[in-house]
C-alpha cells in the first residue's frame, strides 16, 4: 500500500462551509474513492493559513489517476470551487508532498 500526501488551500472565511460539505459528502463520491483504491483518507486544516493537508493510502493497482476524468469527481470539484483555490478545470490546486519519514 502506498501513502500519498498533498496540500490544498481554502479561501479565507470558508472553514465552516468546508467542514459542512465534507460532513455531508456525497455517498456516490465516497463509493467512487473506495472503488479507485483510496483508503484511510484524512484532510487536516491549518486554520491560521487556510492550508489543507491531505493524506491517503492507495491500494496496489489503484485507479486514482483516472479520477479527474470521472463525472462525479468533476461535479464535486465544481461544487467545491467557490471555497478553494482551484485550477482552470475546477480541480483543487494541489502541491504533492514528499515523504521524508515514517514509522509504524
C-alpha positions as CSV (number, residue, x, y, z in Angstrom):
1,X,0.0,0.0,0.0
2,X,1.3,3.4,-0.9
3,X,0.9,6.6,1.2
4,X,0.3,9.9,-0.6
5,X,0.2,13.4,0.9
6,X,-0.7,16.7,-0.6
7,X,-1.7,20.3,0.3
8,X,-4.5,22.4,-0.9
9,X,-5.6,25.9,0.1
10,X,-9.0,27.0,1.4
11,X,-10.2,30.6,0.6
12,X,-10.4,32.7,3.8
13,X,-13.6,32.5,5.8
14,X,-14.8,29.2,4.4
15,X,-13.6,26.8,7.2
16,X,-17.1,26.0,8.5
17,X,-18.5,25.5,5.0
18,X,-15.6,23.2,4.0
19,X,-16.3,21.1,7.1
20,X,-20.1,21.1,6.4
21,X,-19.6,19.9,2.8
22,X,-17.3,17.1,3.9
23,X,-19.6,16.1,6.8
24,X,-22.3,15.7,4.1
25,X,-20.0,14.1,1.5
26,X,-22.0,12.5,-1.3
27,X,-22.3,8.7,-1.0
28,X,-21.5,8.3,-4.7
29,X,-18.3,10.2,-4.2
30,X,-17.3,8.0,-1.2
31,X,-18.1,4.9,-3.2
32,X,-16.0,6.3,-6.2
33,X,-13.0,6.9,-4.0
34,X,-13.2,3.5,-2.5
35,X,-13.6,1.8,-5.9
36,X,-10.5,3.8,-7.0
37,X,-8.5,2.1,-4.3
38,X,-8.2,5.0,-1.8
39,X,-8.2,4.0,1.8
40,X,-7.6,5.8,5.2
41,X,-8.1,9.3,3.6
42,X,-7.9,12.3,6.0
43,X,-7.8,16.0,5.5
44,X,-6.4,18.4,8.1
45,X,-6.8,22.2,8.2
46,X,-4.4,24.8,9.5
47,X,-6.9,27.5,10.4
48,X,-4.3,30.2,10.5
49,X,-3.1,29.8,6.9
50,X,-6.1,28.0,5.3
51,X,-3.8,25.2,4.2
52,X,-5.4,21.8,3.9
53,X,-3.1,18.8,4.4
54,X,-4.4,15.6,2.9
55,X,-3.0,12.1,3.4
56,X,-4.4,8.9,1.9
57,X,-3.4,5.3,1.3
58,X,-3.6,3.8,-2.1
59,X,-4.0,0.0,-2.7
60,X,-1.9,-1.7,-5.2
61,X,-3.3,-1.4,-8.8
62,X,-5.4,1.6,-7.7
63,X,-7.1,3.8,-10.3
64,X,-6.6,7.1,-8.5
65,X,-5.1,8.7,-11.7
66,X,-8.3,8.1,-13.5
67,X,-10.5,10.1,-11.1
68,X,-10.0,13.5,-12.8
69,X,-12.0,12.1,-15.8
70,X,-14.9,10.8,-13.8
71,X,-18.2,12.8,-13.9
72,X,-18.8,12.6,-10.2
73,X,-15.3,13.9,-9.4
74,X,-15.8,16.8,-11.8
75,X,-19.2,17.6,-10.2
76,X,-17.5,17.6,-6.7
77,X,-14.8,19.9,-7.9
78,X,-17.3,22.3,-9.3
79,X,-19.2,22.2,-6.1
80,X,-16.1,23.0,-4.1
81,X,-14.6,25.6,-6.5
82,X,-16.2,28.6,-4.8
83,X,-14.4,27.9,-1.4
84,X,-10.9,26.6,-2.5
85,X,-8.1,27.6,-4.7
86,X,-8.5,25.7,-8.0
87,X,-7.1,25.1,-11.4
88,X,-9.0,26.3,-14.5
89,X,-10.8,22.9,-14.7
90,X,-12.0,23.4,-11.1
91,X,-9.7,20.7,-9.7
92,X,-8.1,21.7,-6.4
93,X,-4.7,23.4,-6.8
94,X,-2.5,20.9,-5.1
95,X,1.1,20.5,-4.0
96,X,2.4,17.0,-3.7
97,X,4.5,16.3,-0.6
98,X,7.5,14.1,-0.4
99,X,7.6,11.6,2.4
100,X,10.8,12.0,4.4
101,X,10.0,9.9,7.5
102,X,7.6,7.2,8.5
103,X,7.2,4.8,11.4
104,X,4.6,2.2,12.4
